[in-house]
Amino acid sequence: MIDIIKLDPLPCILSFITVGLGLLALGFVYNRWQEHLKNTPYTRHYSPMRAVLQRTSEAQVSVSKEIISSIGTGFLILLGVEEEDTQEDISWLVGKISKMRVFDDSEGKMNLSLHQISGEALVVSQFTLHASTKKGNRPSFIKAAQAAQAKLLYENFCNSLSTEIDKSVGRGEFGAMMEVSLTNDGPVTIVIDSRNRE
């Protein structure tokens, strides 16, 4: 003989109601979240203007095998410009670079700045400094400024640095395929970001 188990319907009904209310609450939260995303403007996280300084005893840049600029003791500067960069980024970087005390004093200690040793500077535009390697194996350069804007900021940077160190600044050829060679003295290589001011 089979025993028939009688279930109290009230707990079952309460369980169904609880589950139903939970689903309604989740649906409400989801809809509100979608509404929030729709009304919130997309915010992009920008990179800073970036400079790689290499202390040199000599450096030069060539285009089509012809040397277009060269320096002796000083800095070879690779400059990466991003589309949100401004004159403020330039001013901060130029001030920092010109006063960076990485050149040897009479005791052989890194204690003198580019300005103090009357050193030279060679600036080469380098959009690949803003490469993103987060996804896949092919770098993305989406953060780098467009050519017209990058060239303007590059020229402004060179002019500002020239004024700061009171000396003509060597330049690469913007947008050209260049060959850059140097003797890195030390070696000393420093990376500076205009917004991540470490």
Residue frames relative to the residue before (quaternion, step in Angstrom):
aa qw qx qy qz dx dy dz
M 1.0000 0.0000 0.0000 0.0000 0.00 0.00 0.00
I 0.3262 -0.7573 0.5387 0.1731 3.56 -0.84 0.99
D 0.3418 -0.7272 0.5610 0.1990 3.50 -0.91 1.05
I 0.2505 -0.7533 0.5921 0.1389 3.58 -0.92 0.88
I 0.2294 -0.7803 0.5702 0.1160 3.53 -0.64 1.18
K 0.2316 -0.7751 0.5757 0.1188 3.52 -0.71 1.05
L 0.2082 -0.7820 0.5789 0.0998 3.56 -0.79 1.05
D 0.4483 -0.6522 0.5387 0.2888 3.50 -1.12 0.76
P 0.3862 -0.7664 0.4587 0.2303 3.63 -0.50 1.10
L 0.5716 0.6438 -0.3836 0.3342 3.61 1.08 -0.60
P 0.6742 0.4757 -0.3240 0.4628 3.67 0.82 -0.82
C 0.6249 0.5392 -0.3384 0.4519 3.58 1.05 -0.74
I 0.6520 0.5129 -0.3090 0.4651 3.55 0.94 -0.91
L 0.6596 0.5100 -0.3072 0.4588 3.58 0.96 -0.89
S 0.6305 0.5370 -0.3288 0.4539 3.60 1.06 -0.78
F 0.6545 0.5063 -0.3083 0.4693 3.56 0.98 -0.91
I 0.6466 0.5197 -0.3184 0.4588 3.58 0.97 -0.83
T 0.6488 0.5270 -0.3110 0.4524 3.57 0.99 -0.91
V 0.6582 0.5000 -0.3017 0.4751 3.57 0.95 -0.94
G 0.6540 0.5280 -0.3104 0.4440 3.56 0.96 -0.89
L 0.6630 0.4979 -0.3014 0.4708 3.56 0.96 -0.88
G 0.6268 0.5422 -0.3305 0.4516 3.57 1.06 -0.77
L 0.6636 0.5010 -0.2996 0.4678 3.56 0.96 -0.88
L 0.6305 0.5282 -0.3287 0.4641 3.57 1.04 -0.78
A 0.6490 0.5213 -0.3099 0.4594 3.56 1.01 -0.87
L 0.6504 0.5117 -0.3140 0.4654 3.59 0.98 -0.86
G 0.6436 0.5245 -0.3151 0.4599 3.55 1.01 -0.85
F 0.6418 0.5271 -0.3161 0.4586 3.57 1.01 -0.84
V 0.6630 0.5021 -0.2978 0.4687 3.58 0.92 -0.96
Y 0.6491 0.5245 -0.3170 0.4506 3.58 0.94 -0.88
N 0.6685 0.5037 -0.3005 0.4573 3.58 0.91 -0.91
R 0.6474 0.5124 -0.3191 0.4652 3.57 1.00 -0.82
W 0.6428 0.5273 -0.3170 0.4563 3.57 1.03 -0.82
Q 0.6468 0.5107 -0.3151 0.4707 3.58 0.98 -0.84
E 0.6269 0.5344 -0.3224 0.4664 3.56 1.07 -0.79
H 0.6445 0.5309 -0.3078 0.4561 3.54 1.01 -0.91
L 0.6609 0.5078 -0.3041 0.4613 3.60 0.93 -0.90
K 0.6487 0.5373 -0.3117 0.4397 3.55 1.01 -0.86
N 0.7582 0.3954 -0.1940 0.4809 3.57 1.01 -0.85
T 0.6184 0.5252 -0.3479 0.4698 3.58 1.28 -0.05
P 0.4064 -0.7234 0.4976 0.2529 3.61 -0.66 1.07
Y 0.5308 -0.6342 0.4658 0.3148 3.53 -1.10 0.78
T 0.1515 -0.7901 0.5908 0.0606 3.54 -0.83 1.01
R 0.1911 -0.7819 0.5861 0.0932 3.53 -0.72 1.08
H 0.3404 -0.7291 0.5579 0.2032 3.54 -1.02 0.82
Y 0.2083 -0.8285 0.5145 0.0742 3.53 -0.45 1.25
S 0.4202 -0.6684 0.5560 0.2597 3.48 -1.28 0.55
P 0.5188 -0.6401 0.4625 0.3274 3.59 -1.21 0.37
M 0.5769 -0.4581 0.4884 0.4677 3.50 -1.35 -0.12
R 0.1288 -0.8293 0.5436 0.0084 3.56 -0.76 1.03
A 0.0564 -0.7959 0.6028 0.0084 3.55 -0.98 0.90
V 0.1690 -0.7434 0.6388 0.1036 3.53 -1.07 0.84
L 0.1555 -0.7981 0.5797 0.0524 3.57 -0.58 1.20
Q 0.0233 -0.7682 0.6396 0.0162 3.54 -0.98 0.86
R 0.3501 -0.7365 0.5428 0.2007 3.54 -0.71 1.13
T 0.0852 -0.8474 0.5240 -0.0083 3.55 -0.59 1.13
S 0.3122 -0.6635 0.6296 0.2566 3.47 -1.39 0.29
E 0.7677 -0.0828 0.0158 0.6353 3.54 1.36 -0.33
A 0.0681 0.7798 -0.6200 0.0534 3.56 -1.17 0.62
Q 0.0213 0.7992 -0.6006 0.0129 3.54 -1.18 0.56
V 0.1954 -0.7548 0.6133 0.1265 3.53 -1.27 0.47
S 0.1215 -0.8013 0.5854 0.0214 3.54 -0.94 1.00
V 0.1209 -0.7421 0.6539 0.0841 3.52 -1.27 0.59
S 0.8291 -0.0244 -0.0462 0.5567 3.59 -0.72 1.11
K 0.6979 -0.5062 0.2371 0.4477 3.55 0.99 1.03
E 0.6242 0.5167 -0.3490 0.4708 3.60 1.26 0.12
I 0.4093 -0.7113 0.5177 0.2419 3.58 -0.79 1.04
I 0.1370 -0.8163 0.5583 0.0566 3.58 -0.69 1.08
S 0.8005 0.0023 -0.0086 0.5993 3.58 1.22 -0.32
S 0.0468 0.7969 -0.6005 0.0470 3.56 -1.08 0.73
I 0.1044 -0.7797 0.6146 0.0580 3.56 -1.23 0.54
G 0.4167 -0.6524 0.5603 0.2947 3.52 -1.38 0.15
T 0.8282 -0.0524 0.0815 0.5520 3.58 -0.70 -1.12
G 0.4804 0.6557 -0.4801 0.3296 3.56 -0.80 0.99
F 0.6280 -0.5187 0.4186 0.4016 3.54 -1.13 -0.77
L 0.1864 -0.6649 0.7048 0.1625 3.48 -1.19 0.75
I 0.0928 -0.8205 0.5641 -0.0030 3.57 -0.59 1.18
L 0.1579 -0.7399 0.6483 0.0858 3.56 -0.79 1.09
L 0.1109 -0.8337 0.5410 0.0036 3.57 -0.61 1.17
G 0.1104 -0.7892 0.6030 0.0357 3.56 -0.79 1.09
V 0.1474 -0.8105 0.5656 0.0380 3.58 -0.66 1.16
E 0.1872 -0.7771 0.5968 0.0704 3.54 -0.98 0.97
E 0.6508 -0.6071 0.2981 0.3450 3.58 -1.03 0.77
E 0.6919 0.4499 -0.2940 0.4821 3.62 1.15 -0.36
D 0.4406 0.7104 -0.4501 0.3140 3.60 1.26 0.01
T 0.1430 -0.7900 0.5951 0.0365 3.55 -1.16 0.75
Q 0.7227 -0.3962 0.3296 0.4604 3.55 -1.35 -0.12
E 0.5750 0.5887 -0.3756 0.4263 3.57 1.14 -0.55
D 0.6382 0.5131 -0.3184 0.4775 3.58 1.02 -0.83
I 0.6432 0.5294 -0.3100 0.4582 3.56 1.00 -0.89
S 0.6751 0.5129 -0.2979 0.4386 3.58 0.81 -1.02
W 0.6688 0.4956 -0.3082 0.4605 3.58 0.94 -0.89
L 0.6729 0.5048 -0.2977 0.4514 3.58 0.89 -0.94
V 0.6594 0.5150 -0.3086 0.4525 3.57 0.89 -0.95
G 0.6547 0.5114 -0.3119 0.4611 3.58 0.95 -0.86
K 0.6640 0.5090 -0.2935 0.4625 3.54 1.00 -0.89
I 0.6821 0.5035 -0.2889 0.4448 3.57 0.86 -0.97
S 0.6912 0.4957 -0.2918 0.4375 3.57 0.84 -0.95
K 0.7444 0.3867 -0.2072 0.5034 3.58 1.17 -0.59
M 0.4203 0.7207 -0.4585 0.3061 3.60 1.29 0.03
R 0.2335 -0.8142 0.5221 0.0998 3.57 -0.48 1.24
V 0.2735 0.7753 -0.5183 0.2352 3.56 0.15 1.31
F 0.5831 0.5636 -0.3783 0.4464 3.57 1.28 0.17
D 0.5650 -0.6600 0.3927 0.3016 3.55 -1.03 0.86
D 0.3213 -0.7060 0.5964 0.2067 3.52 -1.14 0.77
S 0.7716 -0.3651 0.2439 0.4603 3.60 -1.26 -0.17
E 0.6944 0.4487 -0.2653 0.4961 3.57 1.24 -0.42
G 0.5617 -0.6347 0.3705 0.3799 3.56 1.29 0.18
K 0.5308 0.6163 -0.4149 0.4078 3.59 1.23 0.34
M 0.4828 -0.6430 0.5015 0.3192 3.58 -1.09 0.70
N 0.2546 0.8042 -0.4797 0.2415 3.53 0.00 1.32
L 0.7022 0.4521 -0.2561 0.4868 3.58 1.26 -0.16
S 0.4166 -0.7097 0.5199 0.2289 3.55 -1.17 0.67
L 0.6942 -0.4456 0.3646 0.4320 3.54 -1.34 0.18
H 0.6598 0.5114 -0.2993 0.4621 3.55 0.95 -0.89
Q 0.6760 0.5209 -0.2968 0.4284 3.59 0.93 -0.89
I 0.7359 0.3829 -0.2379 0.5051 3.60 1.04 -0.67
S 0.3930 -0.7176 0.4702 0.3309 3.58 1.34 0.00
G 0.2262 0.8135 -0.4978 0.1981 3.53 1.05 0.87
E 0.4589 -0.6770 0.5105 0.2657 3.53 -1.33 0.27
A 0.1881 -0.7679 0.5991 0.1271 3.55 -1.29 0.29
L 0.0991 -0.7503 0.6522 0.0422 3.51 -1.13 0.82
V 0.1128 -0.8220 0.5581 0.0128 3.58 -0.57 1.18
V 0.0520 -0.7944 0.6048 -0.0180 3.55 -0.79 1.09
S 0.4130 -0.7053 0.5208 0.2467 3.57 -0.78 1.03
Q 0.0048 0.8204 -0.5662 0.0794 3.58 -0.82 1.04
F 0.1629 -0.8339 0.5208 0.0830 3.60 0.19 1.27
T 0.5894 0.6052 -0.3711 0.3855 3.61 1.15 -0.52
L 0.4943 0.6421 -0.4392 0.3879 3.61 1.23 -0.09
H 0.6999 0.4168 -0.2654 0.5158 3.57 1.26 -0.33
A 0.2740 0.7753 -0.5193 0.2328 3.58 1.13 0.59
S 0.1938 -0.7385 0.6334 0.1258 3.54 -1.12 0.77
T 0.0977 -0.8162 0.5691 0.0198 3.57 -0.73 1.09
K 0.2950 0.8047 -0.4736 0.2029 3.55 1.28 0.38
K 0.8030 0.2045 -0.0920 0.5522 3.58 0.92 -0.91
G 0.8520 0.1025 -0.0897 0.5056 3.54 -0.91 0.94
N 0.5822 -0.6044 0.4366 0.3242 3.53 -1.33 -0.24
R 0.6236 0.4927 -0.3504 0.4955 3.55 1.30 0.02
P 0.4076 -0.7414 0.4701 0.2512 3.63 -0.50 1.14
S 0.2681 -0.7256 0.6107 0.1693 3.53 -1.21 0.66
F 0.1796 -0.7977 0.5700 0.0807 3.57 -0.96 0.89
I 0.2246 0.8301 -0.4858 0.1563 3.57 1.20 0.54
K 0.6537 0.5317 -0.3188 0.4340 3.59 1.12 -0.57
A 0.5609 0.6103 -0.3931 0.3979 3.59 1.17 -0.41
A 0.5440 -0.6297 0.4479 0.3269 3.57 -1.09 0.74
Q 0.5703 -0.5677 0.4669 0.3666 3.54 -1.26 0.50
A 0.7114 -0.5248 0.2700 0.3815 3.55 -1.15 0.73
A 0.6837 0.4989 -0.3104 0.4328 3.62 0.75 -0.99
Q 0.6873 0.4712 -0.2769 0.4785 3.56 0.90 -0.95
A 0.6488 0.5267 -0.3161 0.4491 3.58 0.95 -0.90
K 0.6499 0.5185 -0.3218 0.4530 3.60 0.95 -0.84
L 0.6462 0.5241 -0.3180 0.4546 3.58 0.96 -0.87
L 0.6916 0.4644 -0.2786 0.4779 3.58 0.89 -0.93
Y 0.6047 0.5525 -0.3420 0.4605 3.57 1.08 -0.70
E 0.6730 0.4838 -0.2907 0.4781 3.57 0.89 -0.94
N 0.6415 0.5203 -0.3216 0.4629 3.59 0.99 -0.81
F 0.6284 0.5318 -0.3297 0.4621 3.56 1.05 -0.80
C 0.6696 0.5035 -0.3005 0.4559 3.58 0.85 -0.97
N 0.6658 0.5014 -0.3023 0.4626 3.58 0.94 -0.89
S 0.6588 0.5096 -0.3058 0.4613 3.58 0.97 -0.86
L 0.6578 0.4988 -0.3107 0.4711 3.58 0.98 -0.84
S 0.6215 0.5457 -0.3317 0.4538 3.57 1.03 -0.79
T 0.6556 0.4996 -0.2993 0.4806 3.57 0.99 -0.85
E 0.6688 0.5294 -0.2971 0.4292 3.56 0.95 -0.92
I 0.7743 0.3193 -0.1852 0.5140 3.61 0.90 -0.85
D 0.3788 -0.7628 0.4499 0.2688 3.56 1.38 0.06
K 0.6442 0.4582 -0.3218 0.5210 3.52 0.98 0.94
S 0.5614 -0.5957 0.4491 0.3581 3.57 -1.09 0.65
V 0.2739 -0.7689 0.5622 0.1333 3.56 -1.01 0.88
G 0.4224 -0.6971 0.5219 0.2515 3.56 -0.89 0.95
R 0.1251 -0.8112 0.5702 0.0336 3.58 -1.05 0.72
G 0.4271 -0.6280 0.5772 0.3000 3.47 -1.31 0.46
E 0.5099 -0.5967 0.4926 0.3759 3.57 -1.27 -0.21
F 0.4090 -0.7528 0.4577 0.2379 3.53 -0.36 1.26
G 0.8393 0.2015 -0.1692 0.4757 3.55 -0.94 0.97
A 0.6003 0.5729 -0.3656 0.4216 3.59 1.23 -0.16
M 0.4946 -0.5844 0.5335 0.3595 3.53 -1.33 0.28
M 0.0460 -0.8404 0.5384 -0.0408 3.54 -0.41 1.28
E 0.2405 -0.7049 0.6412 0.1845 3.51 -1.35 0.41
V 0.0837 -0.8103 0.5800 -0.0038 3.55 -0.59 1.19
S 0.0091 0.7919 -0.6100 0.0261 3.56 -0.83 0.98
L 0.0384 0.8036 -0.5915 0.0535 3.56 -1.13 0.64
T 0.2798 -0.6586 0.6494 0.2573 3.46 -1.41 0.15
N 0.2309 -0.7842 0.5646 0.1136 3.55 -0.38 1.27
D 0.2724 -0.8015 0.5197 0.1154 3.54 -0.45 1.27
G 0.6882 0.4463 -0.3374 0.4619 3.59 -0.35 1.22
P 0.3556 0.4417 -0.2841 -0.7731 1.56 0.66 -2.41
V 0.1399 -0.7519 0.6379 0.0906 3.53 -1.26 0.59
T 0.1098 0.7808 -0.6019 0.1268 3.58 -0.60 1.19
I 0.0115 -0.8096 0.5845 -0.0527 3.57 -0.74 1.08
V 0.2088 -0.7610 0.6044 0.1095 3.56 -0.98 0.93
I 0.0562 -0.8002 0.5969 -0.0117 3.57 -0.84 1.05
D 0.1428 -0.7630 0.6263 0.0721 3.55 -1.00 0.94
S 0.4737 -0.7103 0.4444 0.2712 3.57 -0.90 0.89
R 0.7576 0.3448 -0.2156 0.5104 3.63 1.16 -0.35
N 0.6776 0.3665 -0.2738 0.5758 3.54 1.22 -0.44
R 0.0117 -0.8848 0.4645 -0.0346 3.52 0.63 1.25
E 0.1113 0.8193 -0.5461 0.1346 3.54 0.42 1.29
